[in-house]
Every structure is written in structure tokens, then in C-alpha cells.
Amino acid sequence: MHFILISKKDSFKDEQINEHLLNSSDAPSLISREAIKFEISNFIIYIYPYDHIDHEVYGYSYFADEDRLLLVNGIVNVNNDLRNPDISVFFDQLNDSTEFFGDYQIISIDKEGNGFIRTPPLSVRQLFHYEDENCDVISTEIKLIVDGIQKFREKPFVHHYDYDFIEDSVFREWTPRDFPRNTIFKEIKRIFPQDTKYFKEGKILIERKESIEIPQWFRDSYNNNKHKLFDDYYDSLINFVEANLVSLKPNFEKITLGLTGGLDSRLTAAILSPICKKQGISFECSTSGQDTHPDVVIAKKVAKVLNVKHFHVVPQNNKRPNTNEYKDYALTFYMAQGDWNSKDFVIGYTRKISNFSVIAQLGMDAFKRYTIDKICSGNRWFARRILFHKNFFFPLFFTEYETWFALLYAEHGDENAFKEFVYEILQRSEPKLLTIPFAGDSLPQTDVKPHLTKLDSTYHQKDPFLWDYGYVNENLKQVLRNKFNELDKFDRNIIKVIGLNELDYFINEEISKIINLYHEKQINLIECFKELLNERFSADKYYRKGNMITMTKENRYPYLNKMQILMDFAAAAKYYSFQEMEKDLSLRK
């Protein structure tokens, strides 16, 4: 489900929230069948349940009376077994020694306004926080806050844009971010799964945590008898997957896995294939790409060993689609709410009530997330990438157990130590899969060489993408001038006289280096002008006219990979709400 939880302050008035929208089943980005409003203590809660695959219904996923409100969002097993389907009994059975496993949000609020939010330390399910003088808000979606709080409608998005988030997204997309808790909107911050969240006397309290604690029993098992730890983990993993799939089996027709040539989806296939055969569940794999792409070549070999159906999806014109129009960028921003970008463009998105009868599974990789930044990026990127068009998520290889393995590997100082995890799971599930090479990678535990390189495996030929330098400069000037205005007036004038602007200064780091060299007296003013002029006319870096840009393996860096990100933000800059985007993009029902 999606939900928004509003704690009213003394100055709160009903007109400060968009109650008409929040009472609608299409308030979240994924349309629900109904919107349900609860009030308890000084909280207003809107929830948007879904009844496909895991039925989110009253008494099972949510409950409310005059004494308490209870919510369970996602899959959770308790003490190595399925949870009690009666949500009231489930909450009554909870105590300090209760062990949870899965990906979930568990919420309890009593009539005094006290309670808690319980989540695992790694999760695909997101939480966002907003506070002003009238209310304090927690939501599963940025959209619910932006569209649900009237204050956001007073100015277009660009006035709310967070410069630090944009800079992180462009220059530190896959490296540690300077501001990991930021979102594209400066007023909205992330609550990460490892944070402590609770309610006290009607107030929302959040304790930020920058680390995850590994249980001592797990650490001892890892150090003293790793082989038994893997045996026990593997048994619990199989039990968790099988028990939940059997429970959910009446609600779906089949499981489809996106199979690549890498580590993650092969692990997933190795677990799902035998369980599905045993339980009579239809299971198939699909791979998209050119005939010779490493993903396609290796996926076919994996499917053959497992004896499962495999579909090779050949892109139109043998290339993946790309952002050819401004509305493509706006649509990506809408789906991603700023968290992923058009380099991962998805075509054919429609916004409607979901009737999914298929579990679409992806290979997940918590066992690789050996730093808190990687853990946070999993919550940021995977969450929106997976949940933008569906609500159900099966947490296979994306739970706290795999996180503990990853953190222990990091303590031993080997960034590739996680490959032991891959080896141990495949050894226990289907050893023949260890004889098939991985695309661009290898396991030190075997002598199988990788199939081609990582660059070959990560690159897919795509259609050209639209880049409009003037459009980006105009639409993002309001936020990009933040960095430009840090320069003194003399430096700003030098840059403008050369014919450069706020966008140039932001995207081209050479400009600031040249200015610094001048101030450090390593070059004189004439040399400074000459160097800046070189940057002004370096058309091969980022084009200053509207162009359709073809990205190849070789030309992705350092600029082309940044341009689509900026186009995303520029395409949404003038909107006042996601509702307005829905209307403009014809996404309304």
C-alpha cells in the first residue's frame, strides 16, 4: 500500500491539505481501488491498499478502532514462519524478542498518539518526511506530499528544487553522495530504513542512524563456523521463499524473471526454479538485447541448465528506446519522482488500476551493499525503479541477512569478498551454474573466465536522445545560479563576457579550475580568458544547440551521461504538481 500520515500542529487548518486529492484512489502514482481515511489522536492517515497478489484488505493489512490504528505494508515472516493473518492478533503477539524477516513497514498508533514504525535496515519501501509550521508528515511517496500539501502549489517545482541533490545526481550518481538524505525537493527529506521512527504524544520522532548493527550471534557464526552459517541461512531462505509463494500462489499466474548475464538474477533463478517446479508454479525468464549482447548469450545458457522457459526480447530496430521528446523526460521525472533518470528510460507507461496476475521478479543484490551509502542507494534507486508501476515486491536477496553478510565482508577489507556469497548459494542450489561464465565478471572460487568485459555487459545500443542546451539553461537557471552566485562579481562578469553561463559553470568543472588558477596567480588574466574561450568553443563536450545525441561505449563520459539527468529536471521545472503533469501527459483516468 501507499500511505500519508499527517501530524496536525496547533495552527493546522483543513484547507492546508488537498483533501479532495488525498481522498481519491488516484492520489498515489500507482492508482489504488480505494482511498481510506483514518483519524486517531491528532493524526490524519490516508491509505491506498492494493488487492492483487498480496491482498491488502481490512483485518489483514490494516485495522482501526477508537483505540488504535495498525498497518502492515509488505511481506514479513515472524520467527521463521508466516505471520498471523489476523493483524490484531499479529500485533498482540509482538514483543522485544520477535524476529522479523522480509521487506515491510509495520505501524502502530494508539489513541494517545504513541506508537512506532518498524522497518528492516534495508528496504525497497520508501519513507519521506516533510514539516512546516502547520503539520509534520511521513509518506511512502514524494508525490503524496507534493500534491497533498497545498503549500507546494504556490510555486513551480524549480523553486523547490534542491541544488545539492541535483549536483549529487549529476556528479555522484553511483558514488557516495554528499547529501544522501536529500530529494529533488529541498523541503522533503528521506527517512532511511535503518532510522528509528516512532510517535510520542501525537508527534513524529525520527532518530537518524548512519550505521547498521550486525547481531552478535551472526558475527560469531560468521567468524567461528561460516559453513554452518551458510547452511542455516540457505535453509531459512528456501523456507521463506517457498512458504510465501505457496501462500500467494492462488493470487498470481506465473513468475517472470528478468535474467541477465550477471550475478544477481542468476542467484534468483537458482532459487526460484526448483521451488516453482516443486510447487507447480509457472516460471519463465526473459532477456532484452541484441543477439550478441553478453546478457542474452549468458542468460540462454543459464535457462538451458535450469530447464526453464526463456524469452529473448529483441528491441525495435535492434536498439533500446530513448528519450526523443520533451514529454519523454517529463514522464521519466513523473515515474521516478527524481530518483532515477532517463538513462533508464521506460517506454509505454500507463497509469491505471493494476490487475497484475504476474510476479515480475528482478535479481537483487543486498549482499554487495557493504557501505551505508550503497545501502541507502538501494533504498533510493531500486525503490522507485521497481515500484513505479506495481505495488508488490518479493524481497529475494534483499533483506537484512544479506546486508549483514555484506557488512562483514567489508570489515575484512575486500570489496570483492561478496563473491563468496554468490559461490556458496550457487553451490547449494545448482552447482552447474558455476560452470557458466558471468558477463564481465568472475568468481575467484572457480577458474571460469568472464564473458567479455563489464563495459560490454553494461552497455546496450540505444536510439539517440534529445539534448537541448538552451532549454536546460532556461528552465534550471533559477536553481543553477546558486553555485554561480558563490563567485564574486568580477569572476561572474569574466565568465559572462566570454559567453558562458550558469549551466556551463555547473556542468563544466574546468571553468572553476581555470578561475582558481587565475586567483592562485598560476595564470594571468589574458591566459585565463584564452582558457575560458577554449571551453566556450569545445563543442565536443556538451552541445550548445538542440541535437539528437548518439551515445556509444566510448563517448559516455564525462558529459553525455550527465545531460539526460539535467533534461529530466528541466522538463519538470515549470510544473506546480504531479497532478498537473498527469493532465499534461494524458495520464489521468
Backbone torsions as a table, in degrees:
resi	resn	phi	psi	omega
1	MET	NA	162.5	166.0
2	HIS	-108.6	154.7	177.2
3	PHE	-154.6	157.5	170.9
4	ILE	-131.8	131.5	-175.3
5	LEU	-120.8	119.8	-173.7
6	ILE	-115.5	120.8	174.0
7	SER	-96.2	117.4	-175.9
8	LYS	-81.2	131.8	172.6
9	LYS	-91.9	175.2	-175.0
10	ASP	-59.3	-32.7	-176.7
11	SER	-87.5	3.1	-174.8
12	PHE	-65.4	137.7	173.1
13	LYS	-130.0	148.5	-175.3
14	ASP	-57.4	-34.3	-176.6
15	GLU	-72.4	-5.3	179.2
16	GLN	-81.9	-6.3	172.3
17	ILE	-121.7	154.0	179.6
18	ASN	-87.1	79.0	-173.3
19	GLU	-65.5	-32.4	178.8
20	HIS	-61.1	-44.1	178.0
21	LEU	-68.0	-50.1	-174.1
22	LEU	-63.0	-25.3	176.4
23	ASN	-83.5	6.2	-178.7
24	SER	-103.4	144.2	-179.8
25	SER	-69.9	-12.7	178.1
26	ASP	-102.2	21.1	175.6
27	ALA	-64.1	-47.6	176.3
28	PRO	-75.3	167.6	-178.2
29	SER	-68.1	-24.8	174.9
30	LEU	-105.0	113.7	-172.3
31	ILE	-66.0	132.8	177.4
32	SER	-97.0	176.4	175.8
33	ARG	-86.4	-18.3	-179.6
34	GLU	-159.8	157.8	171.8
35	ALA	-115.5	132.8	-175.7
36	ILE	-123.7	129.1	-178.8
37	LYS	-108.0	132.3	174.2
38	PHE	-124.2	148.8	171.1
39	GLU	-130.8	130.8	177.6
40	ILE	-150.1	137.5	-173.2
41	SER	53.4	-131.6	175.9
42	ASN	-104.6	26.1	178.3
43	PHE	-99.2	140.7	165.7
44	ILE	-113.1	127.8	-179.1
45	ILE	-127.2	127.3	171.2
46	TYR	-111.4	129.6	176.1
47	ILE	-122.4	152.7	-176.5
48	TYR	-131.9	86.9	-176.0
49	PRO	-79.1	160.1	177.9
50	TYR	-126.7	142.6	-174.3
51	ASP	-115.3	22.3	175.9
52	HIS	-104.6	144.5	178.8
53	ILE	64.5	-75.3	174.7
54	ASP	-104.6	105.3	-170.4
55	HIS	-69.7	113.1	179.2
56	GLU	-92.2	91.4	-173.7
57	VAL	-127.1	163.8	-180.0
58	TYR	-61.2	136.0	-179.6
59	GLY	91.1	-20.2	178.2
60	TYR	-109.7	-52.3	-179.5
61	SER	-103.7	-20.0	178.0
62	TYR	-151.3	155.2	-178.1
63	PHE	-157.9	144.2	176.1
64	ALA	-152.8	139.6	167.2
65	ASP	-143.2	-164.3	-176.3
66	GLU	-72.2	-11.8	-175.2
67	ASP	-101.6	-28.4	-175.5
68	ARG	-163.5	158.4	172.8
69	LEU	-120.1	133.4	-178.4
70	LEU	-128.4	135.8	176.8
71	LEU	-136.0	140.9	168.0
72	VAL	-130.5	117.5	-178.6
73	ASN	-117.5	113.2	179.5
74	GLY	108.5	-172.6	-178.2
75	ILE	-98.5	126.7	175.5
76	VAL	-139.5	129.9	169.6
77	ASN	-102.6	147.7	-176.0
78	VAL	-120.6	124.1	178.8
79	ASN	50.2	48.1	176.3
80	ASN	64.7	27.6	177.8
81	ASP	-147.3	163.5	176.0
82	LEU	-60.0	145.1	179.8
83	ARG	-72.4	160.2	176.5
84	ASN	-63.6	127.8	-178.1
85	PRO	-68.1	-16.7	175.4
86	ASP	-86.7	109.5	-172.1
87	ILE	-62.6	-33.3	179.2
88	SER	-66.7	-43.1	177.4
89	VAL	-65.4	-41.7	178.7
90	PHE	-55.6	-47.7	-179.5
91	PHE	-68.8	-36.4	179.3
92	ASP	-65.0	-26.3	-178.8
93	GLN	-83.9	-11.5	-176.4
94	LEU	-70.5	140.4	173.0
95	ASN	-150.3	-178.3	-174.5
96	ASP	-63.6	-23.3	-176.8
97	SER	-95.5	0.6	-178.6
98	THR	-64.7	131.1	178.3
99	GLU	-104.7	126.6	-179.9
100	PHE	-107.9	152.8	176.1
101	PHE	-148.7	129.6	178.8
102	GLY	140.7	-154.0	175.8
103	ASP	-134.0	113.4	-164.7
104	TYR	-156.0	161.1	166.3
105	GLN	-129.1	119.7	-178.3
106	ILE	-115.1	122.3	-173.2
107	ILE	-127.3	135.2	175.5
108	SER	-136.8	131.2	175.3
109	ILE	-135.5	131.7	177.4
110	ASP	-102.2	177.8	-172.5
111	LYS	-69.0	-16.4	174.4
112	GLU	-86.1	-1.5	-179.9
113	GLY	83.8	19.9	177.2
114	ASN	-104.2	151.4	178.2
115	GLY	163.6	-160.7	-173.2
116	PHE	-153.8	161.8	166.0
117	ILE	-120.9	122.6	179.8
118	ARG	-110.6	125.3	176.2
119	THR	-136.1	157.9	173.2
120	PRO	-73.7	164.9	-178.2
121	PRO	-71.8	-14.0	174.0
122	LEU	-133.0	131.2	-174.2
123	SER	-154.6	149.5	170.7
124	VAL	-83.8	-20.4	-177.7
125	ARG	-82.8	128.3	-173.2
126	GLN	-98.7	160.5	170.0
127	LEU	-138.4	140.0	179.0
128	PHE	-127.8	150.7	-175.3
129	HIS	-124.7	135.7	176.4
130	TYR	-138.9	141.9	177.2
131	GLU	-146.2	136.9	169.8
132	ASP	-137.5	-167.0	-174.7
133	GLU	-71.2	-12.3	-175.4
134	ASN	-106.1	-29.4	-174.6
135	CYS	-155.8	163.2	176.0
136	ASP	-125.6	129.7	-167.0
137	VAL	-131.3	138.5	167.3
138	ILE	-123.1	136.9	-178.5
139	SER	-146.4	154.4	174.7
140	THR	-80.6	-11.3	-178.0
141	GLU	-138.0	142.8	170.6
142	ILE	-60.4	-41.7	-176.0
143	LYS	-56.7	-40.5	-178.6
144	LEU	-63.6	-33.7	177.4
145	ILE	-74.7	-49.6	-176.8
146	VAL	-60.0	-44.4	-178.2
147	ASP	-85.0	-23.9	-174.7
148	GLY	-89.3	-21.5	179.1
149	ILE	-102.8	117.0	-172.0
150	GLN	-59.5	-26.6	-177.0
151	LYS	-57.8	-31.8	-178.4
152	PHE	-68.4	-22.9	-175.5
153	ARG	-80.6	-5.0	-176.2
154	GLU	-75.0	-25.3	-178.7
155	LYS	-138.0	154.5	176.9
156	PRO	-68.2	163.5	-175.0
157	PHE	-50.7	-40.9	-173.1
158	VAL	-58.2	-29.3	178.2
159	HIS	-73.2	-18.8	177.5
160	HIS	-97.7	-12.4	-175.5
161	TYR	-57.2	142.6	178.4
162	ASP	-98.5	113.5	-178.0
163	TYR	-59.8	-41.4	-177.9
164	ASP	-62.9	-37.9	177.8
165	PHE	-65.8	-42.5	178.8
166	ILE	-62.1	-44.4	179.2
167	GLU	-63.2	-42.7	175.6
168	ASP	-59.1	-45.4	-176.3
169	SER	-64.6	-37.2	-175.8
170	VAL	-81.5	-45.2	-171.8
171	PHE	-102.3	-16.6	-178.9
172	ARG	-134.2	45.5	-174.3
173	GLU	-59.2	-46.3	-175.8
174	TRP	-118.4	15.8	175.5
175	THR	-115.2	171.1	179.2
176	PRO	-53.9	129.4	-177.7
177	ARG	-88.6	146.6	177.7
178	ASP	-73.1	-27.5	-176.6
179	PHE	-132.9	67.8	-173.3
180	PRO	-64.2	-22.1	-177.6
181	ARG	-88.2	-5.3	-178.2
182	ASN	-78.6	157.1	170.7
183	THR	-121.5	177.8	178.6
184	ILE	-62.2	-23.3	177.1
185	PHE	-101.5	122.5	-172.3
186	LYS	-65.1	-22.6	-179.8
187	GLU	-82.1	-11.5	-174.8
188	ILE	-113.6	125.8	179.6
189	LYS	-115.6	158.7	178.8
190	ARG	-85.1	142.5	165.0
191	ILE	-106.0	114.2	-177.8
192	PHE	-82.4	155.2	-175.1
193	PRO	-57.1	-32.7	-177.4
194	GLN	-76.3	-12.1	178.9
195	ASP	-67.0	151.4	174.5
196	THR	-89.6	126.5	-177.4
197	LYS	-125.2	127.6	177.1
198	TYR	-154.8	171.3	-178.5
199	PHE	-118.9	137.4	178.9
200	LYS	-141.6	115.9	178.5
201	GLU	51.8	43.8	175.2
202	GLY	83.1	4.2	179.6
203	LYS	-107.7	150.0	176.1
204	ILE	-92.8	124.3	-179.6
205	LEU	-120.0	133.0	-177.3
206	ILE	-130.0	125.5	175.5
207	GLU	-108.7	110.8	-177.5
208	ARG	-72.0	133.3	178.7
209	LYS	-123.8	131.4	-178.2
210	GLU	-105.9	17.0	177.5
211	SER	-152.0	163.9	177.0
212	ILE	-122.7	129.4	-177.6
213	GLU	-84.7	129.7	175.5
214	ILE	-89.3	125.7	179.2
215	PRO	-57.0	142.8	-177.0
216	GLN	-63.0	-34.5	-179.9
217	TRP	-64.8	-36.3	179.9
218	PHE	-70.3	-41.9	178.9
219	ARG	-62.8	-42.6	179.8
220	ASP	-64.6	-42.3	179.6
221	SER	-64.1	-39.7	179.7
222	TYR	-63.2	-41.7	-176.5
223	ASN	-79.8	-31.5	-171.8
224	ASN	-99.9	-34.0	-177.5
225	ASN	-153.3	73.3	-174.3
226	LYS	-63.3	-36.1	-179.2
227	HIS	-60.7	-44.0	178.5
228	LYS	-68.2	-35.8	177.6
229	LEU	-60.3	-44.1	177.7
230	PHE	-65.6	-37.7	176.5
231	ASP	-60.3	-49.0	-178.3
232	ASP	-65.2	-42.7	178.9
233	TYR	-62.3	-45.4	-178.5
234	TYR	-61.4	-42.9	178.0
235	ASP	-61.4	-44.9	-179.7
236	SER	-66.9	-34.7	177.7
237	LEU	-63.9	-48.1	179.5
238	ILE	-61.8	-43.2	179.8
239	ASN	-62.8	-42.2	-179.9
240	PHE	-62.8	-49.5	-177.8
241	VAL	-64.3	-48.3	-176.0
242	GLU	-66.2	-44.9	-178.4
243	ALA	-61.2	-42.6	-178.2
244	ASN	-73.3	-38.1	178.5
245	LEU	-66.5	-39.0	176.9
246	VAL	-63.0	-41.3	179.5
247	SER	-65.2	-37.0	-176.9
248	LEU	-88.0	-12.5	-172.2
249	LYS	-49.5	-40.5	179.8
250	PRO	-65.0	-13.5	-171.4
251	ASN	-101.5	-2.4	179.5
252	PHE	-143.2	159.9	-176.8
253	GLU	-91.7	-38.1	-176.1
254	LYS	-162.6	169.9	173.9
255	ILE	-115.1	129.1	176.9
256	THR	-116.1	125.0	-178.6
257	LEU	-109.0	129.6	171.4
258	GLY	-77.2	104.4	-172.6
259	LEU	-100.0	129.1	177.2
260	THR	-118.5	-167.7	178.7
261	GLY	-95.9	5.9	-174.7
262	GLY	-92.0	-161.3	-174.0
263	LEU	-81.0	-45.5	-163.8
264	ASP	-67.0	-52.2	-176.5
265	SER	-69.8	-26.0	177.0
266	ARG	-66.4	-40.2	175.7
267	LEU	-60.9	-45.4	-179.1
268	THR	-62.0	-44.3	178.6
269	ALA	-62.0	-38.7	-178.7
270	ALA	-64.8	-31.2	178.8
271	ILE	-83.2	-46.1	-174.1
272	LEU	-70.7	-38.4	-172.9
273	SER	-56.5	-55.8	-178.8
274	PRO	-66.2	-34.5	179.5
275	ILE	-66.2	-43.4	-179.6
276	CYS	-64.4	-39.4	177.6
277	LYS	-63.6	-42.5	-178.7
278	LYS	-64.8	-39.3	-173.9
279	GLN	-97.5	4.6	178.7
280	GLY	68.4	34.5	179.0
281	ILE	-100.1	129.4	178.6
282	SER	-67.5	129.6	-177.3
283	PHE	-136.7	131.9	179.4
284	GLU	-144.0	160.8	179.6
285	CYS	-124.0	151.1	176.7
286	SER	-138.9	149.1	178.9
287	THR	-139.2	135.0	179.8
288	SER	-109.6	137.4	177.7
289	GLY	150.4	174.3	177.5
290	GLN	-69.0	158.8	-176.6
291	ASP	-53.5	-37.2	-174.6
292	THR	-94.0	0.3	-179.3
293	HIS	-64.7	139.8	-178.7
294	PRO	-54.0	-36.9	179.0
295	ASP	-59.4	-44.5	-177.3
296	VAL	-68.2	-46.7	-177.8
297	VAL	-60.0	-48.9	-175.5
298	ILE	-75.3	-38.9	-179.8
299	ALA	-59.1	-39.3	178.2
300	LYS	-61.8	-39.2	179.0
301	LYS	-66.6	-42.4	-179.9
302	VAL	-63.4	-46.0	-179.4
303	ALA	-61.8	-36.0	180.0
304	LYS	-66.8	-42.4	178.5
305	VAL	-62.8	-41.5	-178.3
306	LEU	-81.0	-10.7	-178.9
307	ASN	57.1	52.3	177.8
308	VAL	-122.1	156.2	177.1
309	LYS	-62.2	139.0	177.9
310	HIS	-137.3	131.5	179.0
311	PHE	-116.1	126.3	176.5
312	HIS	-97.1	114.7	-178.7
313	VAL	-96.3	112.3	180.0
314	VAL	-91.8	120.9	-179.4
315	PRO	-62.1	153.3	176.2
316	GLN	-59.5	135.9	-175.7
317	ASN	60.8	16.5	179.4
318	ASN	62.9	19.4	177.6
319	LYS	-133.1	150.0	177.0
320	ARG	-74.4	148.4	-180.0
321	PRO	-68.2	162.1	-177.6
322	ASN	-146.3	174.9	-177.2
323	THR	-79.2	95.7	-178.1
324	ASN	-93.9	-15.2	-175.5
325	GLU	-134.7	161.5	179.6
326	TYR	-61.7	-35.8	-178.4
327	LYS	-68.2	-25.5	175.3
328	ASP	-62.5	-41.8	178.9
329	TYR	-67.6	-43.0	178.6
330	ALA	-62.2	-39.1	179.0
331	LEU	-65.2	-41.2	178.3
332	THR	-62.8	-43.6	177.5
333	PHE	-59.8	-42.4	179.6
334	TYR	-59.2	-49.0	-178.0
335	MET	-66.6	-40.2	-173.0
336	ALA	-87.1	-19.5	-173.7
337	GLN	48.9	36.0	175.1
338	GLY	91.9	-8.2	-169.7
339	ASP	-90.0	-23.6	167.8
340	TRP	-134.0	175.3	-167.2
341	ASN	-137.3	-178.0	-171.1
342	SER	-72.4	-4.5	169.8
343	LYS	-65.2	-19.6	175.2
344	ASP	-113.5	44.3	-174.9
345	PHE	-57.4	132.8	177.3
346	VAL	-115.3	122.3	-178.3
347	ILE	-95.7	153.5	172.0
348	GLY	81.9	24.1	178.4
349	TYR	-73.0	131.0	173.8
350	THR	-128.0	141.2	-177.3
351	ARG	-102.2	108.9	-177.1
352	LYS	-156.2	168.7	176.1
353	ILE	-63.4	129.9	-173.7
354	SER	-84.7	135.6	174.4
355	ASN	-127.2	47.6	-174.6
356	PHE	-67.1	129.4	173.5
357	SER	-114.0	11.4	-179.0
358	VAL	-125.2	134.6	171.0
359	ILE	-87.6	113.4	177.3
360	ALA	-94.4	108.1	-172.5
361	GLN	-104.8	144.4	174.9
362	LEU	-119.5	154.2	173.1
363	GLY	-72.8	126.2	-177.3
364	MET	-111.1	162.3	-165.4
365	ASP	-141.3	43.6	179.4
366	ALA	-59.8	-26.3	-178.9
367	PHE	-67.9	-11.7	176.4
368	LYS	-94.3	-10.4	-169.9
369	ARG	-91.0	83.0	-171.6
370	TYR	-97.3	4.1	173.2
371	THR	-129.9	158.6	-179.1
372	ILE	-65.3	-30.0	177.7
373	ASP	-65.6	-42.4	178.5
374	LYS	-65.8	-35.3	177.5
375	ILE	-65.7	-43.9	179.1
376	CYS	-66.2	-37.0	179.7
377	SER	-67.0	-30.2	175.1
378	GLY	-63.0	-41.7	177.9
379	ASN	-69.7	-32.9	-178.1
380	ARG	-77.9	-54.0	-170.8
381	TRP	-82.9	-52.2	-178.0
382	PHE	-59.6	-38.2	-174.4
383	ALA	-59.3	-53.8	-179.3
384	ARG	-71.6	-34.3	-177.6
385	ARG	-65.9	-33.9	-176.9
386	ILE	-89.1	-40.5	-168.7
387	LEU	-96.5	5.8	-177.8
388	PHE	-68.4	-22.0	-177.8
389	HIS	-128.5	9.8	175.9
390	LYS	-158.1	159.6	-178.8
391	ASN	-100.3	-31.0	-173.0
392	PHE	-80.6	138.6	176.2
393	PHE	-142.3	128.5	176.7
394	PHE	-100.7	116.9	-170.0
395	PRO	-82.2	64.1	179.0
396	LEU	-86.5	119.9	-175.8
397	PHE	62.9	32.4	176.1
398	PHE	-145.4	53.0	179.1
399	THR	-127.1	179.3	-175.6
400	GLU	-65.2	-27.0	-179.6
401	TYR	-63.4	-46.6	178.1
402	GLU	-64.9	-32.6	177.2
403	THR	-64.3	-41.3	178.5
404	TRP	-62.4	-41.4	175.7
405	PHE	-58.4	-47.2	-177.0
406	ALA	-60.8	-43.6	-178.4
407	LEU	-67.6	-34.6	176.5
408	LEU	-69.9	-37.3	175.2
409	TYR	-59.4	-40.6	-179.1
410	ALA	-64.1	-36.4	179.6
411	GLU	-63.4	-24.2	179.6
412	HIS	-89.2	1.2	169.5
413	GLY	76.7	15.3	-179.5
414	ASP	-119.3	111.2	-177.2
415	GLU	-66.5	-20.1	179.5
416	ASN	-99.3	8.4	-177.8
417	ALA	-63.7	-23.7	179.9
418	PHE	-60.7	-17.6	179.9
419	LYS	-66.5	-20.5	172.7
420	GLU	-61.3	-40.0	178.9
421	PHE	-59.1	-47.0	179.9
422	VAL	-58.9	-47.4	-178.8
423	TYR	-61.1	-46.6	-175.5
424	GLU	-65.6	-38.4	-179.7
425	ILE	-71.0	-44.5	179.0
426	LEU	-65.6	-35.1	178.1
427	GLN	-61.5	-35.5	-178.0
428	ARG	-86.3	-25.2	-174.7
429	SER	-98.1	-56.4	179.7
430	GLU	-152.5	89.9	-176.1
431	PRO	-58.5	-25.7	179.7
432	LYS	-61.2	-25.4	179.3
433	LEU	-69.5	-15.5	176.7
434	LEU	-76.8	-14.0	-179.7
435	THR	-89.5	-8.3	178.9
436	ILE	-95.3	130.1	-178.8
437	PRO	-63.9	157.3	172.9
438	PHE	-97.8	148.6	179.5
439	ALA	-70.4	112.6	175.6
440	GLY	70.8	11.8	-177.4
441	ASP	-148.5	169.9	178.6
442	SER	-150.8	163.2	174.8
443	LEU	-105.7	127.5	179.2
444	PRO	-64.6	-17.4	-179.9
445	GLN	-78.4	-9.1	178.3
446	THR	-126.6	169.1	177.7
447	ASP	-105.9	22.2	-179.4
448	VAL	-84.3	121.8	-179.0
449	LYS	-77.9	151.0	-179.4
450	PRO	-67.5	156.7	175.6
451	HIS	-91.8	109.7	-177.3
452	LEU	58.8	-159.4	-173.4
453	THR	-109.9	170.0	177.1
454	LYS	-63.4	-35.5	177.9
455	LEU	-62.7	-41.3	176.8
456	ASP	-62.7	-37.1	-174.6
457	SER	-78.9	-29.0	-177.6
458	THR	-90.5	-17.1	-176.8
459	TYR	-94.6	129.5	172.9
460	HIS	-121.7	134.4	176.5
461	GLN	-64.7	132.7	-175.9
462	LYS	-132.3	158.8	172.8
463	ASP	-61.4	158.7	174.3
464	PRO	-60.8	154.8	177.3
465	PHE	-114.7	153.7	179.9
466	LEU	-79.6	128.4	173.8
467	TRP	-128.0	127.0	-179.9
468	ASP	-129.6	99.0	-176.3
469	TYR	-60.3	-47.6	-178.4
470	GLY	-64.0	-38.2	179.0
471	TYR	-62.6	-45.4	179.1
472	VAL	-65.2	-45.6	-178.1
473	ASN	-61.0	-43.6	-179.3
474	GLU	-68.2	-47.4	-173.1
475	ASN	-75.0	-25.5	-177.9
476	LEU	-107.3	4.4	-177.6
477	LYS	-56.0	-38.9	-178.4
478	GLN	-55.0	-38.5	-177.0
479	VAL	-96.6	-33.8	-178.2
480	LEU	-69.7	-22.6	179.3
481	ARG	-70.4	-11.6	177.6
482	ASN	-56.9	-47.0	179.6
483	LYS	-74.1	-40.9	-178.5
484	PHE	-60.5	-37.7	-177.2
485	ASN	-75.1	-8.1	173.8
486	GLU	-71.5	-20.4	175.8
487	LEU	-72.8	153.7	174.8
488	ASP	-75.8	169.2	-173.5
489	LYS	-60.7	-38.2	-178.8
490	PHE	-62.1	-45.2	-179.8
491	ASP	-66.0	-41.2	178.8
492	ARG	-61.4	-40.9	-179.9
493	ASN	-66.1	-39.9	177.2
494	ILE	-58.3	-48.1	-177.6
495	ILE	-62.8	-43.2	-178.1
496	LYS	-70.2	-35.6	178.0
497	VAL	-62.6	-36.6	178.9
498	ILE	-67.1	-22.3	-177.9
499	GLY	102.2	15.4	177.0
500	LEU	-98.3	165.7	-175.5
501	ASN	-143.8	-168.1	-177.0
502	GLU	-60.0	-40.9	179.7
503	LEU	-65.5	-43.6	177.8
504	ASP	-57.9	-47.0	-176.9
505	TYR	-64.2	-34.4	179.9
506	PHE	-71.9	-50.6	-169.9
507	ILE	-82.5	-28.1	-175.2
508	ASN	-104.4	97.9	-176.3
509	GLU	-68.4	-15.2	177.9
510	GLU	-64.1	-29.3	-178.0
511	ILE	-63.7	-47.1	179.2
512	SER	-66.8	-32.9	177.6
513	LYS	-64.4	-40.9	179.4
514	ILE	-64.9	-44.3	178.6
515	ILE	-60.5	-41.6	-179.6
516	ASN	-65.8	-39.3	178.0
517	LEU	-61.3	-37.4	177.8
518	TYR	-65.5	-44.2	-179.5
519	HIS	-68.4	-29.6	177.6
520	GLU	-83.2	3.5	177.0
521	LYS	63.2	26.3	174.9
522	GLN	-86.0	-18.8	171.5
523	ILE	-137.2	153.6	178.0
524	ASN	-90.4	-179.9	-174.2
525	LEU	-64.1	-38.9	179.3
526	ILE	-64.2	-44.3	178.1
527	GLU	-63.3	-37.1	177.7
528	CYS	-60.8	-45.3	178.6
529	PHE	-61.2	-44.0	-178.9
530	LYS	-61.8	-44.8	-179.9
531	GLU	-64.1	-40.3	179.1
532	LEU	-67.4	-36.4	176.2
533	LEU	-63.6	-37.1	176.1
534	ASN	-59.5	-41.8	178.6
535	GLU	-68.9	-36.0	-180.0
536	ARG	-60.8	-36.2	-175.0
537	PHE	-108.8	19.8	177.3
538	SER	-86.7	76.2	-172.7
539	ALA	-66.3	-17.3	-177.4
540	ASP	-78.2	-8.1	-177.9
541	LYS	-84.5	-62.2	175.9
542	TYR	-148.8	129.1	-167.3
543	TYR	-74.4	139.5	-176.8
544	ARG	-98.6	10.3	174.7
545	LYS	-130.0	159.9	177.3
546	GLY	-60.3	126.2	-176.1
547	ASN	-144.7	154.2	165.8
548	MET	-96.3	116.0	-171.1
549	ILE	-102.1	129.6	174.4
550	THR	-97.3	123.3	179.6
551	MET	-98.1	130.7	178.2
552	THR	-116.5	176.9	175.9
553	LYS	-57.7	-37.2	-169.4
554	GLU	-86.5	-28.7	-170.5
555	ASN	-102.5	13.6	-175.8
556	ARG	-66.3	-31.1	-173.7
557	TYR	-118.1	151.5	2.5
558	PRO	-94.9	-1.7	-170.1
559	TYR	-109.8	-40.8	-172.4
560	LEU	-59.7	-34.5	-178.6
561	ASN	-70.5	-13.9	-179.7
562	LYS	-93.1	-24.8	-168.9
563	MET	-67.6	-39.3	179.8
564	GLN	-67.3	-32.5	177.5
565	ILE	-62.2	-45.4	179.7
566	LEU	-66.3	-35.8	177.2
567	MET	-63.7	-37.2	176.3
568	ASP	-57.2	-52.6	-177.4
569	PHE	-64.9	-38.2	179.9
570	ALA	-66.0	-38.1	-176.9
571	ALA	-66.3	-24.9	-178.6
572	ALA	-102.2	-4.8	-168.0
573	ALA	-58.8	-35.1	-172.6
574	LYS	-92.4	-1.3	178.3
575	TYR	-77.8	153.0	178.2
576	TYR	-102.3	-16.7	-178.2
577	SER	-163.0	162.9	173.6
578	PHE	-71.4	-28.2	174.1
579	GLN	-58.6	-43.6	178.9
580	GLU	-63.0	-37.8	177.7
581	MET	-64.2	-41.5	179.5
582	GLU	-58.2	-42.8	180.0
583	LYS	-67.6	-44.2	-177.4
584	ASP	-67.5	-34.6	-178.5
585	LEU	-93.8	7.5	179.4
586	SER	58.2	44.3	179.5
587	LEU	-100.1	-5.8	-179.7
588	ARG	-68.9	152.2	177.1
589	LYS	-64.3	NA	NA
